Amino acid sequence: MKAVEVWRRAKESFYKAMESIIEKTQKVAEKTKESTAVVKCKLTVKRLELKIAEKFAELGNKVYELHLKGEENPLQNDEVKVLLEEISNLDKELTQANTALEDQIAKEKEAVEGSNT
């Protein structure tokens, strides 16, 4: 089976799994009455995680293709460098999104505790 075909199948399966996770996160959020801000932060985190996973899969596929072509050092390939930079940028965004989520949860917890006193 060609690497591209494997990548396509893996990508489809991964998309389906992540969409299911996003749907379940939305349902859980509704049931636990989380604020819209927290839900939005969680969805942002999940979407970024999905993008990162996609880029890692794309990177792995590219490195494997280069290996099959006999490439000595795939890390010197321009396309690989671009993918690594994209992953790095997405990782920074994910860190910021996780921080925003934690801040929002703490803010809402303080608001709830403040209203209980």
Secondary structure by P-SEA (a helix, b strand, c coil): ccaaaaaaaaaaaaaaaaaaaaaaaaaaaaaacccaaaaaaaaaaaaaaaaaaaaaaaaaaaaaaaaaaccccccccaaaaaaaaaaaaaaaaaaaaaaaaaaaaaaaaaaaaaaac
